[in-house]
């Protein structure tokens, strides 16, 4: 176990002016509090926070972060209190230690909702202070290094969480070395067979090519030196998980991998980066399509480097990363490299005595940290914990492409992103009003996958509402969250509109005044916060309109009447009405022209949640009735449909509806027919041809063999109206291989 002076010396190597007294006080306090506690390995428990602190010294963090690492388990696992830590180390350190304690209480849980809530808390805490992230990642890294001591039943769960959340989060924060080690340890646990196989193959390659890396390092250094470029060249073999990921994502066998080796070329200035690239491409041929310039367009985690692949000595493909020493520091330490801390007073001297100096603040934010803040803001608003978890994972796992707006603004997107993702990255309003796009000046589908350098122009319309299906096309968390919100809002407006029409009809039937002011007075009795909430609840059939009437007018008496559906079916002409539980006057008409009452039905309207009966549908000319289904809106049935029977004893869900079709409307409606036909060659073709000749549109066909000689055919049609449907049925009856045709009323 590392001794007290060794920890202080580690910090002093990169920060000679560190607060040594603060570090010593935290070391002694944590060791005393953990006392004789032990870990699953049998080691003293204090060895864990000490190792976490040691990992952080490798990131060159400030002494306050080291102190937080030493203390991060004291409140949870010992008798230490927040007040005591505040007194000894300051309120800032106490707040962060307590925050990490609250996060650990939900850590490593199996329930998805709790895991999602834990991640939300973690990201919110990180967005407040980056040191929470640094301590949390170092804590997870040491736990993964000692995972073999954990009971076997827990290992896979811990490794999976590491692979899904902590490793990509480290990568997103630019801490690539930590990400690679976390992935390596998790991969070893989650897929031991693949890990063992790839490791063996890599060892075999290393033994056969022991001198290759050194030869390339030497030859490349000499070529650069001959052109006056002083460079440090370091080569290494890829890690097993990196190989496995490339094999699975690109569907390659191990023998097909041609870039097992990677080299970092570190030079002094940015100008030398591009000069070195020229030298490399002059000496060795480059592999087309494998050059990336992350210096001119850095990644969102601040990573900057030139990437290229060349065919080097021995005809071996070699990946090269060319960067300055400063770029390399950011690539290794990530967010920690940007942690330039200053005291609140602007000095850097330590206070003396028992109370630490004020906790330093982050004076310079990296792009990665700014991304984290934006992600938390966009994903935490209005999302369920499960959505937050899903969308955050989408944000964490991404290899980027860079696209441009027509005005030259650079937009970084994950690989595989579409113009929909691009639109929402520009602004949520741009995404919500998107109706089309131009990519490099050409009109392209919204499902087009964008490539590096594409110029994307979004075509907009204020009348647009994002379709719910866009969620399956978008791949960024921001776009998916925005589409969900827009869909929920559009659905809410639909139900509110329906609820308003239902209540207006009910109040009119009861001969009572209807207005938002009247509804506002009834809100407390109905337990609804706003009028729109009440209207939506009525539209979703959660609150009967009669209850709203009673709440608005306590003297209202609901004079209910019942009527048998059989009586309705016997009404060949005219109409009759009755007051159901909703208070709406139901109107049943022999044809679409026989009356004007009820809610208008045109088709599947955008402003009302209306759908047609799933089996059989309804067409203009049918006498129709609406059934108010909780959570779904209105389902339209022909009055003769046997599917209405279950609703006979529930008059509160019946609604008066009427067709509202203009002569010029070009809208088809769903219908279903059943055909009994002879089984002979060409029979189905003749049926389809007859439907086509009569301007019918076949949506779906289902066939079943009843006997050797006969088939039952069920066809879903789209027709203009009842006359059109009857004409098709009559024409089908004349086809010689058809024995029977009937309309299906589901």
Phi, psi and omega in degrees: 000137183295136180275167185300313183293329179294322178295315180298318180297322179300317181290320183292338179297323180251350180219079184300336183264022182293162180277090184297321181297321179296316179296316180297318181296319180292319179301309182295318182297313182294319180296319179293319183292319180285336171050239184266011178298146179232160176265176181300334180283348185094350178288155174303139184299328182299340179297333181291302178299332178291319177292325176298316178297321180297319177300320182289331176296332176292341177265000177060045179276168181285167185293333178298320178294322177297318179298315179300320178297318179295329186259359195295341179253001189291315182294322183283319191252358180227185179273011178294149180238160178298319181298321181293318179293321176302317183293320185276326189235357179102153183294327181298312178294319179300319181296317181289323177296317179294322178298317177295326178296315179297325179293322183292336182295336178252009187286149174057042179266159184267335182284132185297320182296317180291322176298319179295318180294324177297317179296319178301314180297320180299312182293323177295320178293319179297321181294340177276323181205122186296337182294336174299317179296313183299315180292318182296318180291320178295322176299314180294321181298315179293322177297322178290325178295334181249022185296333182293347176272346182283145176309140187303327182296336183264343190297313184298320181295317179294317181294321179296316178297322178296316182291324185276330189238301191288319179296309178295330177294320176298318178296319180296332178270008175083005184268074190292320180297318178293320179299315183297321179290320177298316178296319181300312182290321179291319179298320179299327180276318187283327184222069186297328181293311179297320179300314181295317182296312183292321179299317178298316180296320179294322177296322179296317178296320181296320181292328181277342183233041185302324185267352186297312182299314181296322179297316181293319178302313183293312183296318181293319178297320180294317179298317180293319180297324180294341177256017175076024180246114176278119186222150171254124182245125179233127179249154177203159176270147181295152177284158182304318183291324177299320178294314181299317181297319180292322179296319183282320183287326182255007177054052181246149169276164183300322182293339182277349180286127185242005181227057179291332185257141176230147183228137174255127178248113183250124182238184187273321187229167178295322179301321180291335176300312182287327176294318179296322178299318178298320179296315182298314182289340176282321183281316184237141179292139180273155177270121183303141176079006183247021178255132177224135180252095177266010173273310179289329177231085183296155173290165182292345176266017177077006180293131179227130180183160170260130178246134174209156175237130182233161173266100187272203179302150179063023179057032182262129175291136184226130174271135179237138172239118184249124184205167174276170178298322179293318177299323180293323178298317178294322180295327181277316186262342178060231184301330181293333180290341181262000185281077178269102188262148174221153174292159178301331180275351179098349178267183178229016178276151181267148175280159177251168181100197186273344183254131181290160174298163179304144180299127181294157182245158179284117185265347180220123180267139173276167176297325180296317181291322176297321176300318181298317179299315180296320180297315180297317180296318185281328186267338183275346184277108171075012180259148172287160179304322181295318178296320180299316180297313181298312184291325178294320176298321177299322180288328184284321183267093176203135171257129197269154163236156183240123180237170186230147170280166178302337179269005175093005179289133182274130179238119177269130183225157174290151178299135184095000180291154181247172175303334176296315176298319179300314182299315180288334176290327177292308178189147180301320179296325178295318178295317183293335182255010182288131176235349181186182181204159169239129177246116183055040175086356181248138176292126184229157177295153180290349178271001181298132175278126184281150181242163178305132176087358179295139171261124187242126175246126182266128176268129190238157173212131180293340181277355185284142169236127184300125177294146179298332181294342177300333182298330179280345180267318181292148179239353177269146179298323181298315181294314181297318180296319180293321179295318178299316180297316181295321179295316178298319181292320179295319178296319179299318179295322179298312181293326177295318178297316178297315180299323179295317180293320178297315181291321179300317179294320180295316180293322178295318179297322180278358180058046177238150179293141180235124177198166178297327178297320178295318181293324180299323179293335182270351186303314182301320182291332183264355178069031180247136184286324183223167178297319180297322176297319179296314180299318180295322179295321176293318179296330177273005180065026177275333178232120177294147180296332179295326177294323178293318178301315181294324179289324180280324181229091183303337180275000182291135176244127183273103179273092184279148174224151179238155180211142181276141180295332176299323177295322179297318182294334181276353179278097185282331181221164178070200180204159172222163186225161173208161180262114176272188183296334179284346183078007180270136177284120180274136181236126179243125188240145179288336177207172183290345183263358191274358179191175182230001183281174174087173179286136182284139177237120176256307179193209173283089190286147180284337184264357177222141177281082184242136174220159180265158180309134186296329180242103178112325178063199177206148182228153178304133187112332173289144164285127189236159175221150178254137175248122181277110185257126182306127177080354184239340182098218185258133171250126184267126178237146164295146185296338181272002185292128176294344179291349179279346185304317181299344182264004183304322184265015181229069183296344181292342183261357181276136179232144175282121178228157180216154175287143178225069187251125175276155182299328183272358181294130177251074183232127176268155183232153185280140174212165182221136178233151177244130184236132174253113188230158175290145178271097179210156182303134176085000184294315180294323179297320180293322178296312180297320180295321179296317178296318180295317180298336181257023172065026174268153180244121180276124180263326181199151178226135174231131182238144175218134179276115179279312176223183179297328187260348187230148173241146166258126182240124175249123184239127171272123183246162166237122184229170182279317183196187183294321179298318179297316179298316180296325178296318179296316180298317180296320179292323179295328180292344179271350179290132193292333182269003180260125180262333181205141175226129179222149172279139178266127174244094185289000000 
